[in-house]
Amino acid sequence: MNITLTEGDLDSLEKELSLALARFSLGKLNIKQSEDLARVAIKNVDFSSNSALAHKGINWYAKEIIDVIDFNLLSC
């Protein structure tokens, strides 16, 4: 499956992921941290071979990211 995303699509996904990260972190991530994480995460997703994100959605992806963060290592 070949998925073509525009810059607008990527921006929308990044914003949606940022909001989901902030929400699911329950206050452990500030908005800057969630924006930075979302930017890196969306840049690193291979949309042509990763169908899990397409099927499970941004909230699932945000929860997966939250599950692997060591919040003790984050600086404020």
DSSP file (Angstrom, degrees, kcal/mol; ACC not computed):
  #  RESIDUE AA STRUCTURE BP1 BP2  ACC     N-H-->O    O-->H-N    N-H-->O    O-->H-N    TCO  KAPPA ALPHA  PHI   PSI    X-CA   Y-CA   Z-CA
    1    1 A M              0   0    0      0, 0.0     2,-0.6     0, 0.0    50,-0.0   0.000 360.0 360.0 360.0 128.4    0.0    0.0    0.0
    2    2 A N        -     0   0    0     47,-0.0     2,-0.5     2,-0.0    46,-0.1  -0.918 360.0-170.0-109.7 113.2    1.4    3.4   -1.0
    3    3 A I        -     0   0    0     -2,-0.6     2,-0.6     2,-0.0    44,-0.1  -0.887   4.9-161.5-105.8 128.1    0.2    6.3    1.1
    4    4 A T        -     0   0    0     -2,-0.5     2,-0.4    43,-0.1    -2,-0.0  -0.944   9.6-172.3-111.1 121.9    1.0    9.8    0.0
    5    5 A L        -     0   0    0     -2,-0.6     2,-0.1     4,-0.0    -2,-0.0  -0.914  14.1-138.6-114.4 139.2    0.6   12.5    2.6
    6    6 A T     >  -     0   0    0     -2,-0.4     4,-2.3     1,-0.1     5,-0.2  -0.371  32.1-104.4 -83.4 169.4    0.9   16.2    2.0
    7    7 A E  H  > S+     0   0    0      1,-0.2     4,-2.6     2,-0.2     5,-0.2   0.876 125.2  55.0 -60.6 -36.6    2.7   18.6    4.3
    8    8 A G  H  > S+     0   0    0      2,-0.2     4,-2.3     1,-0.2    -1,-0.2   0.892 106.3  50.4 -62.9 -40.4   -0.7   19.7    5.5
    9    9 A D  H  > S+     0   0    0      2,-0.2     4,-2.5     1,-0.2    -2,-0.2   0.929 111.8  47.5 -61.9 -45.8   -1.6   16.1    6.4
   10   10 A L  H  X S+     0   0    0     -4,-2.3     4,-2.4     1,-0.2    -2,-0.2   0.891 111.0  51.3 -65.0 -39.9    1.7   15.7    8.3
   11   11 A D  H  X S+     0   0    0     -4,-2.6     4,-2.4     2,-0.2    -1,-0.2   0.918 110.9  48.6 -61.7 -43.6    1.1   19.0   10.2
   12   12 A S  H  X S+     0   0    0     -4,-2.3     4,-2.6     2,-0.2    -2,-0.2   0.913 112.1  48.2 -63.5 -43.4   -2.4   17.9   11.1
   13   13 A L  H  X S+     0   0    0     -4,-2.5     4,-2.7     1,-0.2    -1,-0.2   0.898 111.1  51.5 -63.5 -40.5   -1.2   14.5   12.4
   14   14 A E  H  X S+     0   0    0     -4,-2.4     4,-2.4     2,-0.2    -2,-0.2   0.920 111.9  45.7 -63.5 -44.1    1.6   16.2   14.3
   15   15 A K  H  X S+     0   0    0     -4,-2.4     4,-2.2     2,-0.2    -2,-0.2   0.914 114.1  48.6 -64.9 -43.4   -0.9   18.6   16.0
   16   16 A E  H  X S+     0   0    0     -4,-2.6     4,-2.1     1,-0.2    -2,-0.2   0.907 112.9  47.7 -64.1 -41.9   -3.3   15.8   16.8
   17   17 A L  H  X S+     0   0    0     -4,-2.7     4,-2.8     2,-0.2    -2,-0.2   0.902 109.2  54.3 -66.2 -40.6   -0.5   13.6   18.2
   18   18 A S  H  X S+     0   0    0     -4,-2.4     4,-2.3     1,-0.2    -2,-0.2   0.925 110.2  46.1 -58.5 -46.5    0.8   16.5   20.3
   19   19 A L  H  X S+     0   0    0     -4,-2.2     4,-2.3     1,-0.2    -1,-0.2   0.900 113.1  49.7 -63.7 -40.8   -2.6   17.0   21.9
   20   20 A A  H  X S+     0   0    0     -4,-2.1     4,-3.0     2,-0.2     5,-0.2   0.896 109.8  51.2 -66.7 -39.7   -3.1   13.3   22.5
   21   21 A L  H  X S+     0   0    0     -4,-2.8     4,-1.4     2,-0.2    -2,-0.2   0.929 111.6  47.1 -62.4 -44.9    0.4   13.0   24.1
   22   22 A A  H  <>S+     0   0    0     -4,-2.3     5,-1.0    -5,-0.2     4,-0.3   0.915 115.7  46.1 -61.9 -42.9   -0.4   15.9   26.5
   23   23 A R  H ><5S+     0   0    0     -4,-2.3     3,-1.2     1,-0.2    -2,-0.2   0.940 115.2  43.6 -67.1 -48.4   -3.8   14.4   27.3
   24   24 A F  H 3<5S+     0   0    0     -4,-3.0    -1,-0.2     1,-0.3    -2,-0.2   0.642 102.7  66.5 -77.9 -13.2   -2.6   10.8   27.9
   25   25 A S  T ><5S-     0   0    0     -4,-1.4     3,-1.3    -5,-0.2    -1,-0.3   0.597  98.7-137.0 -79.8  -9.0    0.4   11.9   29.9
   26   26 A L  T < 5S-     0   0    0     -3,-1.2    -3,-0.1    -4,-0.3    -2,-0.1   0.894  71.8 -42.6  55.0  44.6   -1.9   13.2   32.6
   27   27 A G  T 3 <S+     0   0    0     -5,-1.0    -1,-0.3     2,-0.2    -4,-0.1   0.422 114.7 110.6  87.0  -1.6    0.1   16.4   33.1
   28   28 A K  S <  S+     0   0    0     -3,-1.3     2,-0.4    -6,-0.2    -2,-0.1   0.737  75.7  53.3 -78.2 -21.7    3.5   14.7   33.0
   29   29 A L  S    S-     0   0    0     -7,-0.3    -2,-0.2    -8,-0.2     2,-0.1  -0.939  78.2-144.6-111.4 134.0    4.3   16.3   29.6
   30   30 A N     >  -     0   0    0     -2,-0.4     4,-2.5     1,-0.1     5,-0.2  -0.423  36.0 -97.9 -85.1 174.3    4.0   20.0   29.1
   31   31 A I  H  > S+     0   0    0      1,-0.2     4,-2.4     2,-0.2     5,-0.2   0.868 123.4  52.4 -64.4 -37.0    2.8   21.4   25.7
   32   32 A K  H  > S+     0   0    0      2,-0.2     4,-2.5     1,-0.2    -1,-0.2   0.924 111.0  47.5 -63.6 -44.6    6.4   22.0   24.5
   33   33 A Q  H  > S+     0   0    0      1,-0.2     4,-2.6     2,-0.2    -2,-0.2   0.914 112.7  48.2 -63.1 -43.1    7.4   18.5   25.3
   34   34 A S  H  X S+     0   0    0     -4,-2.5     4,-2.3     2,-0.2    -1,-0.2   0.883 112.0  49.9 -67.1 -37.0    4.4   17.0   23.6
   35   35 A E  H  X S+     0   0    0     -4,-2.4     4,-2.4    -5,-0.2    -2,-0.2   0.921 112.2  47.6 -65.1 -43.4    4.9   19.1   20.5
   36   36 A D  H  X S+     0   0    0     -4,-2.5     4,-2.1     2,-0.2     5,-0.2   0.924 113.5  47.2 -63.8 -45.0    8.6   18.1   20.3
   37   37 A L  H  X S+     0   0    0     -4,-2.6     4,-2.7     1,-0.2    -1,-0.2   0.910 112.7  49.4 -62.4 -42.4    7.8   14.4   20.8
   38   38 A A  H  X S+     0   0    0     -4,-2.3     4,-2.8    -5,-0.2     5,-0.3   0.907 108.9  52.7 -64.0 -42.0    5.0   14.6   18.2
   39   39 A R  H  X S+     0   0    0     -4,-2.4     4,-1.8     1,-0.2    -1,-0.2   0.933 114.5  41.4 -59.6 -47.5    7.3   16.3   15.7
   40   40 A V  H  X S+     0   0    0     -4,-2.1     4,-1.6     2,-0.2    -2,-0.2   0.916 115.1  51.0 -67.4 -43.8   10.0   13.6   16.0
   41   41 A A  H  X S+     0   0    0     -4,-2.7     4,-0.6     1,-0.2    -2,-0.2   0.922 111.4  46.1 -62.4 -45.5    7.5   10.8   16.1
   42   42 A I  H >< S+     0   0    0     -4,-2.8     3,-0.8     1,-0.2    -1,-0.2   0.879 110.5  54.1 -67.9 -36.5    5.6   11.9   12.9
   43   43 A K  H 3< S+     0   0    0     -4,-1.8    -1,-0.2    -5,-0.3    -2,-0.2   0.837 111.3  46.9 -62.2 -32.0    8.9   12.4   11.1
   44   44 A N  H 3< S+     0   0    0     -4,-1.6     2,-0.5    -3,-0.2    -1,-0.2   0.446  85.6 105.1 -95.2  -0.6   10.0    8.9   11.9
   45   45 A V    <<  -     0   0    0     -3,-0.8     2,-1.1    -4,-0.6     3,-0.1  -0.687  61.9-147.0 -81.7 128.6    6.8    7.1   10.9
   46   46 A D    >>  -     0   0    0     -2,-0.5     4,-1.8     1,-0.2     3,-1.2  -0.793  16.1-174.5 -92.7  94.3    7.1    5.2    7.7
   47   47 A F  T 34 S+     0   0    0     -2,-1.1    -1,-0.2     1,-0.3     7,-0.1   0.708  76.7  62.9 -67.0 -19.7    3.5    5.6    6.5
   48   48 A S  T 34 S+     0   0    0      1,-0.2    -1,-0.3   -46,-0.1     3,-0.1   0.756 119.7  21.7 -77.7 -22.9    4.1    3.3    3.5
   49   49 A S  T <4 S+     0   0    0     -3,-1.2     2,-0.9     1,-0.1    -2,-0.2   0.493 105.8  81.4-121.6  -4.7    4.8    0.3    5.6
   50   50 A N     X  +     0   0    0     -4,-1.8     4,-0.7     1,-0.2     3,-0.3  -0.767  41.3 160.9-106.8  89.3    3.3    1.0    9.0
   51   51 A S  H  >  +     0   0    0     -2,-0.9     4,-2.2     1,-0.2     5,-0.2   0.644  61.4  79.7 -81.6 -13.7   -0.4    0.1    8.7
   52   52 A A  H  > S+     0   0    0      1,-0.2     4,-3.2     2,-0.2     5,-0.5   0.919  93.4  48.4 -60.0 -43.9   -0.9   -0.1   12.5
   53   53 A L  H  > S+     0   0    0     -3,-0.3     4,-2.2     1,-0.2    -1,-0.2   0.912 111.0  50.5 -63.3 -42.2   -1.1    3.7   12.8
   54   54 A A  H  < S+     0   0    0     -4,-0.7    -1,-0.2     1,-0.2    -2,-0.2   0.871 119.5  36.6 -63.5 -36.3   -3.6    3.9   10.0
   55   55 A H  H  < S+     0   0    0     -4,-2.2    -2,-0.2     1,-0.1    -1,-0.2   0.853 126.0  34.8 -85.9 -36.6   -5.8    1.2   11.5
   56   56 A K  H  < S-     0   0    0     -4,-3.2     4,-0.4    -5,-0.2    -3,-0.2   0.764 102.1-141.7 -95.5 -26.9   -5.5    2.0   15.2
   57   57 A G     X  -     0   0    0     -4,-2.2     4,-1.8    -5,-0.5    -1,-0.1  -0.124  28.9 -60.2  96.1 172.3   -5.2    5.8   15.1
   58   58 A I  H  > S+     0   0    0      1,-0.2     4,-2.9     2,-0.2     5,-0.2   0.855 126.2  56.8 -64.7 -40.1   -3.4    8.6   16.7
   59   59 A N  H  > S+     0   0    0      1,-0.2     4,-2.2     2,-0.2    -1,-0.2   0.908 107.9  48.6 -61.9 -41.1   -4.7    7.9   20.3
   60   60 A W  H  > S+     0   0    0     -4,-0.4     4,-2.1     2,-0.2    -1,-0.2   0.933 112.4  48.8 -61.0 -46.4   -3.3    4.4   20.1
   61   61 A Y  H  X S+     0   0    0     -4,-1.8     4,-2.2     1,-0.2    -2,-0.2   0.905 109.9  51.5 -62.1 -43.2    0.1    5.7   18.9
   62   62 A A  H  X S+     0   0    0     -4,-2.9     4,-2.8     1,-0.2    -1,-0.2   0.919 109.8  49.5 -60.2 -44.4    0.2    8.4   21.7
   63   63 A K  H  X S+     0   0    0     -4,-2.2     4,-2.1     1,-0.2    -1,-0.2   0.876 109.0  52.9 -63.7 -37.2   -0.5    5.7   24.3
   64   64 A E  H  X S+     0   0    0     -4,-2.1     4,-0.7     2,-0.2    -1,-0.2   0.908 111.7  45.9 -63.6 -41.9    2.3    3.6   22.9
   65   65 A I  H >X S+     0   0    0     -4,-2.2     3,-1.3     1,-0.2     4,-0.7   0.939 111.2  51.8 -65.5 -47.6    4.7    6.5   23.1
   66   66 A I  H >< S+     0   0    0     -4,-2.8     3,-0.9     1,-0.3    -2,-0.2   0.874 103.3  60.4 -56.6 -38.8    3.6    7.3   26.6
   67   67 A D  H 3< S+     0   0    0     -4,-2.1    -1,-0.3     1,-0.2    -2,-0.2   0.744 108.6  42.6 -64.0 -23.1    4.2    3.7   27.7
   68   68 A V  H << S+     0   0    0     -3,-1.3     2,-0.3    -4,-0.7    -1,-0.2   0.467  88.5 106.8-104.3  -1.8    7.9    3.9   26.8
   69   69 A I    <<  -     0   0    0     -3,-0.9     2,-1.0    -4,-0.7     3,-0.1  -0.610  60.5-147.0 -79.0 132.7    8.7    7.3   28.2
   70   70 A D    >   -     0   0    0     -2,-0.3     3,-2.0     1,-0.2     4,-0.5  -0.841  13.4-169.1 -94.6  96.6   10.8    7.4   31.4
   71   71 A F  G >  S+     0   0    0     -2,-1.0     3,-0.6     1,-0.3    -1,-0.2   0.709  79.9  68.4 -63.7 -20.5    9.2   10.5   32.9
   72   72 A N  G 3  S+     0   0    0      1,-0.2    -1,-0.3    -3,-0.1    -2,-0.0   0.728  99.1  51.3 -69.1 -21.3   12.0   10.6   35.6
   73   73 A L  G <  S+     0   0    0     -3,-2.0    -1,-0.2     2,-0.1     2,-0.2   0.571  88.1 101.1 -92.7 -10.0   14.5   11.4   32.8
   74   74 A L    <   -     0   0    0     -3,-0.6     2,-0.3    -4,-0.5   -41,-0.0  -0.528  64.2-142.2 -77.0 139.2   12.5   14.4   31.4
   75   75 A S              0   0    0     -2,-0.2    -2,-0.1     1,-0.1    -1,-0.0  -0.736 360.0 360.0 -96.8 153.5   13.6   17.8   32.3
   76   76 A C              0   0    0     -2,-0.3    -1,-0.1   -47,-0.1   -43,-0.1   0.468 360.0 360.0 -72.9 360.0   11.0   20.5   32.9
